[in-house]
Amino acid sequence: MRIFILFILCFISFIQASIPVETEGMEPAVSSDGTYLTASPTYYYDRPSLMAGIHSQSELWSPDFLTKRLLVDRYSVLPSWQIQEPSIWMQVGNEIGDMIYHDVLTDSDDRPMNRTPMLEAGFRSNSFHGFFATARFFQVDHFSSSTLKVNRKATGTMEYSLFGSNLPAFSTGYVGLGYSKDQTELSILAGREYLWLFGESGRWISALLSPRVESRFHYKKLDLSLIYEDVQYKDKEEQEEGTRKEWSGSLFFPFGKCCKSSKIQTGGGLAFRFVNDEGDTYFGLENDRAFWAFLQAKYEPIKDFVVSGHAGMNERDWLIQDSIQYSLKKGTQSHFLFGIHNLFGTRLNPMGESYEFFNQDTISLFAEGFLQLYQAKIDYTYEWKDVQLALRGSGFFEKGAETFDTTGFVEKRTDVWYRYGDVSRINSWIRGASAEMELAYQFKELFSASARAGIERLWGEEERFEVQPSEHWLELKADWTINKTLLVSHSLHYRSDAMWNLRHPEPYEVPGDWFWNASFSQLFPKYGLSLTGTLLHVLSDEIKEVPNGNENRIRFFCNIKKTF
């Protein structure tokens, strides 16, 4: 009944809101417009609505990912070392179920263990002749209690954080200096980081990055980055220990005019990794290096007709993506878009690890052959006064999709399974069709609302899919601005069942569920101050969404921030 009442309240006031998350990169933990399955902040399966193929979005290399972190063979902005705007901030939170909460509900003998917290604090100074200083500490323990016993055996300690005595998913701190003026931006950050990596075997692997140094340089049409990581791996239970010294970075020329023509824009660059491994490092790069040279281009022969794409290669792999997009506008009310997207390549992420070492076995993280993917999509939007209606559809064909050939399992502890095998391909055609509808309303600057619903169906060798995605989802959002200083946002979500096929001896079902997010922000513009309180994943059951992962629980956090 309470779910039904909340559904009615939200339906009356759906909104296009932006519910904050604990820290950058955790957006998949609160999204429903597609399939998002979270094991921890450092590992999730993200496949947004209308995406072609059966893979996770963060597995596919793209020039847009150059500034993101590479965790084994996936890209993430978490833990984020992106420099913030000039400000000072702090936020704290906890998974609901802490000791104060249970003092009210239970007797002392029945009181459960305290739930895990999160903490962040940092600053970035104003510029002085272009120079500034920054520092940040952030630690998210959420999504870490279910793997506590296994991970504690591996580390042999609970002191695996920069603050407190816990086993957080990650714990990061850095300090740095920078320069920003005119068209020049330069920064160098140095710090220390604890991190849990999720291997294709299903193991959580501890890593200490001490130090980690990241430098970035931007001038007009040139972007440079250089990163050094001294990584220490350790498993006390297995008496394994190893180190990796890694240099990585990129040289990037963003889109610019080509041949003095405004119709053609080109860009390109080079990404690289060099590693020096000693001892038990758990992962390996073929020839201890990886590089990726790529070009991208955009051509607009006539107005609203755009051909774009990028292509890259190295000594082993190649990857090509291209798209054709045509948009047609009729006055200011209707907008129609038609697009075709193609993908060909030997590997989704050529910069990722080549091998994972598990006991005496070597798991290959690349497969022979290549994949091909073809997608067509349409998008129709109609606006009438303050109301907007959008209809979107997509269909795709894929052959050679990357999957995993599981050859065996070993049970580490109760319901903790590790797998053997190699990355392989589905050398038959997979077909998919999806559609979504969105209704939005905007009332001046006081109120805006949206409702989105989507469906999808896939056909093919479903038993070989790493994940069988959700077939339908619903997302209702609402946002109010009161007196220009009080912001109230909330969203109600539903996502249907999903299934993991290859990480567990039996198909691992993730049951569909409702969940609700809410956020309240009070602004003090005169002082550049904001206070925000947020509740995430309310109403839902506490379940593991990924085998060997952690439960997605109700969470609360509050933030205070002052901008300069």
Secondary structure as GFF3:
##gff-version 3
##sequence-region A 1 564
A	DSSP	alpha_helix	2	12	.	.	.	ID=ss1
A	DSSP	three_ten_helix	27	30	.	.	.	ID=ss2
A	DSSP	beta_strand	34	40	.	.	.	ID=ss3
A	DSSP	beta_strand	43	48	.	.	.	ID=ss4
A	DSSP	three_ten_helix	57	59	.	.	.	ID=ss5
A	DSSP	three_ten_helix	63	65	.	.	.	ID=ss6
A	DSSP	beta_strand	69	71	.	.	.	ID=ss7
A	DSSP	beta_strand	74	76	.	.	.	ID=ss8
A	DSSP	beta_strand	87	95	.	.	.	ID=ss9
A	DSSP	alpha_helix	99	105	.	.	.	ID=ss10
A	DSSP	three_ten_helix	108	110	.	.	.	ID=ss11
A	DSSP	beta_strand	117	124	.	.	.	ID=ss12
A	DSSP	beta_strand	131	140	.	.	.	ID=ss13
A	DSSP	alpha_helix	148	155	.	.	.	ID=ss14
A	DSSP	beta_strand	170	181	.	.	.	ID=ss15
A	DSSP	beta_strand	184	198	.	.	.	ID=ss16
A	DSSP	beta_strand	204	219	.	.	.	ID=ss17
A	DSSP	beta_strand	222	235	.	.	.	ID=ss18
A	DSSP	beta_strand	240	258	.	.	.	ID=ss19
A	DSSP	beta_strand	261	279	.	.	.	ID=ss20
A	DSSP	beta_strand	283	284	.	.	.	ID=ss21
A	DSSP	three_ten_helix	286	288	.	.	.	ID=ss22
A	DSSP	beta_strand	289	302	.	.	.	ID=ss23
A	DSSP	beta_strand	305	313	.	.	.	ID=ss24
A	DSSP	beta_strand	318	330	.	.	.	ID=ss25
A	DSSP	beta_strand	334	345	.	.	.	ID=ss26
A	DSSP	beta_strand	355	358	.	.	.	ID=ss27
A	DSSP	beta_strand	361	364	.	.	.	ID=ss28
A	DSSP	beta_strand	371	384	.	.	.	ID=ss29
A	DSSP	beta_strand	387	399	.	.	.	ID=ss30
A	DSSP	beta_strand	401	413	.	.	.	ID=ss31
A	DSSP	beta_strand	416	426	.	.	.	ID=ss32
A	DSSP	beta_strand	430	443	.	.	.	ID=ss33
A	DSSP	beta_strand	447	459	.	.	.	ID=ss34
A	DSSP	three_ten_helix	462	464	.	.	.	ID=ss35
A	DSSP	beta_strand	467	468	.	.	.	ID=ss36
A	DSSP	beta_strand	472	482	.	.	.	ID=ss37
A	DSSP	beta_strand	486	495	.	.	.	ID=ss38
A	DSSP	beta_strand	498	500	.	.	.	ID=ss39
A	DSSP	beta_strand	508	510	.	.	.	ID=ss40
A	DSSP	beta_strand	513	524	.	.	.	ID=ss41
A	DSSP	three_ten_helix	525	527	.	.	.	ID=ss42
A	DSSP	beta_strand	529	538	.	.	.	ID=ss43
A	DSSP	beta_strand	543	544	.	.	.	ID=ss44
A	DSSP	beta_strand	551	552	.	.	.	ID=ss45
A	DSSP	beta_strand	555	563	.	.	.	ID=ss46
###
